[in-house]
Amino acid sequence: MTAPRPRSSCAAILAVALLAGCTIAIPPPRQTISEEARRAVDLLITRWQAVTDLRALADIVVERGGQRQQLSGVLLAKAPSSVRLEALSPFGQPFLLAVVHDGRITAYNALTREAVVGEANAETTAKLLNLPFEAEDMVAVVTGHALPPRGLRVAELKPADAMGPSISLIGDVHEKRVWMDFTTGVVRQLEIIGGRVAAVVTYQRDDAGALTGFDATAVDRYVVATVRYRKAETGVGLTPDAFTLTLPKDAKTQPIR
């Protein structure tokens, strides 16, 4: 079997947890936020501030441009902005690794000893994945949360639809729409728009409300990722060392262009 190339393989890994985007064209002027909308924003922030870390086995299916890739691996996340995903071979050895930590993205293919690296910002990850998230959003997504966009300018409640009530949030860079329980702050679905790129994340939860995975779709980019968790644990005490990835000396490294 021919070993996968790093760009497509690492993109398949990253697409389930690392989503990126571009700036919105012209940020709107700041508007007065109603008390009800402010309470919703505060709920999202409060729930996010309670996030510590996550460790799970993840089953991943990514459909991209008519191609389908299926992976299983170990997913680690630590607030505010560290994520590590190791795709495992049938023998349990990691063969593809993707890490976001200290403001950097590193994706390494152990089969070809090739890696791509770049800053963990919207511009770089947009080039890699065609999907819209910052580093903190990556952690929020894999832990089942939603962050208000930076530089919040507009917060407007929307009428309920098939997914329930939602709130539209517009910041300096991204526009987000969050479908949530306005009493508990639990997020059902998240839409992020950055420039010409948009993505929708729908969270999957069990009857007790525990996160069991998520589905992510890049609108107009032909990317659909399905992630399901097994043995998910939170508050396990992950340390920064868990997100350190030291590449072999003979690794061929190229920047994300």
Helices and strands as residue ranges (DSSP letters): H 6-14, H 35-49, E 53-64, E 67-78, E 82-88, E 94-101, E 104-109, E 114-119, H 122-129, H 135-142, E 154-161, E 164-170, E 175-180, E 187-194, E 197-205, E 211-219, E 223-234, G 240-243, E 252-255
